[in-house]
């Protein structure tokens, strides 16, 4: 009888250790996935950051009087270099809105629209925008998986005080369509 009890305690203890190791590893894996997902967003934002000056310079040659748009793009680019994740996301949204205005202005210049350089830059930017959207989606899915794991039983018991990660959200000002007036 004593050996049966000792055996049961050992089995239950072993099962608890295995459960702890399993949840600890899952939590760490999800945290690493969140960091990797943010790094992918950061890479795509950097690509866009590097492409925007070429695009702006191309448009400036045709629409040099659109100074406000160029100033907004410069300000948004500056905000993307430093700051917290949320500040960089807000600067990214501001840049997206400014680029929307830039493309709307480009519609008024047929020579610019016909420029192969402008078309190539626009296509590259569109590709980067698609990659950014996918990377954001992957980031938010990773955050959802992590938050679900550490807030449900038994994961909450093994979370070790880890807090929930925040989703990437579009700031309210970026939800409105850009207004372009000629």
SVG drawing of the C-alpha trace seen along z (x, -y; Angstrom):
<svg xmlns="http://www.w3.org/2000/svg" viewBox="-13 -76 29 78">
<polyline fill="none" stroke="black" stroke-width="0.4" points="0.0,0.0 2.8,-2.4 4.6,-1.7 1.4,-2.4 1.0,-5.7 4.6,-6.7 4.2,-5.6 1.1,-7.7 2.8,-10.8 5.8,-10.3 3.5,-9.9 1.4,-13.0 4.5,-15.0 6.1,-14.0 3.0,-14.9 2.9,-18.3 6.5,-19.0 5.9,-18.0 2.8,-20.2 4.8,-23.1 7.6,-22.6 5.1,-22.3 3.3,-25.6 6.6,-27.4 7.9,-26.5 4.7,-27.4 4.6,-30.8 8.3,-31.5 7.7,-30.3 4.8,-32.7 6.7,-35.6 9.5,-34.9 7.0,-34.7 5.6,-38.1 9.1,-39.6 9.9,-38.1 6.6,-39.3 7.4,-42.9 10.8,-42.5 9.2,-41.7 6.9,-44.7 10.0,-46.8 11.8,-45.5 8.9,-46.3 8.5,-49.8 12.2,-50.4 11.9,-49.4 9.0,-51.8 11.0,-54.5 13.8,-54.1 11.5,-54.1 9.5,-57.2 12.2,-59.8 12.6,-58.5 8.8,-58.7 8.6,-62.2 11.5,-63.4 9.8,-62.0 6.5,-63.8 8.3,-67.0 9.5,-67.5 5.9,-67.6 4.0,-69.1 6.5,-71.2 3.7,-73.5 2.2,-70.7 4.5,-71.6 2.1,-70.6 2.0,-67.0 5.8,-66.8 6.1,-68.3 3.7,-65.8 5.6,-62.9 8.9,-64.2 7.3,-64.6 5.8,-61.1 9.1,-59.6 10.9,-61.2 8.5,-59.7 9.1,-56.2 12.7,-56.2 12.5,-56.5 10.0,-55.9 7.9,-53.2 6.1,-50.6 2.8,-52.5 4.5,-55.8 6.0,-54.2 2.6,-52.7 1.0,-56.1 3.8,-57.7 3.3,-54.8 -0.4,-55.6 0.4,-59.3 2.7,-58.3 0.1,-56.1 -2.4,-59.0 0.2,-61.4 1.1,-58.9 -2.6,-58.6 -2.8,-62.3 0.4,-62.2 -1.1,-59.6 -4.3,-61.5 -2.4,-64.6 -0.4,-62.6 -3.7,-61.9 -3.8,-65.5 -0.5,-65.2 -0.8,-62.9 2.9,-63.2 3.7,-62.0 1.3,-59.1 2.9,-58.1 6.4,-58.3 8.0,-54.8 10.0,-55.8 6.8,-56.9 5.0,-53.7 7.8,-51.5 8.1,-53.3 4.3,-53.0 4.3,-49.3 7.2,-48.7 5.4,-50.7 2.2,-48.7 4.2,-45.5 5.7,-46.7 2.2,-47.9 0.9,-44.3 3.8,-42.9 3.2,-45.3 -0.4,-44.3 0.4,-40.6 3.1,-41.2 0.6,-43.2 -1.9,-40.4 0.7,-37.8 1.7,-40.0 -1.9,-40.4 -2.5,-36.6 0.6,-35.9 -0.5,-38.3 -4.0,-36.7 -2.4,-33.2 -0.2,-34.5 -2.9,-36.4 -5.3,-33.4 -2.6,-31.1 -1.8,-33.2 -5.4,-34.2 -7.0,-30.8 -6.7,-27.8 -4.2,-26.2 -1.9,-28.7 -2.7,-31.4 -1.2,-29.3 2.1,-29.1 2.2,-32.6 4.5,-33.7 3.1,-37.2 3.4,-37.9 1.1,-40.5 -0.9,-40.6 0.7,-42.1 -1.1,-44.9 -2.5,-44.5 -1.4,-46.8 -4.3,-49.1 -4.8,-51.9 -5.0,-55.3 -8.4,-57.0 -7.0,-59.8 -5.8,-57.2 -9.3,-55.7 -10.5,-58.7 -9.9,-59.1 -7.4,-61.8 -9.0,-65.0 -7.4,-66.3 -8.4,-69.6 -7.2,-71.1"/>
</svg>
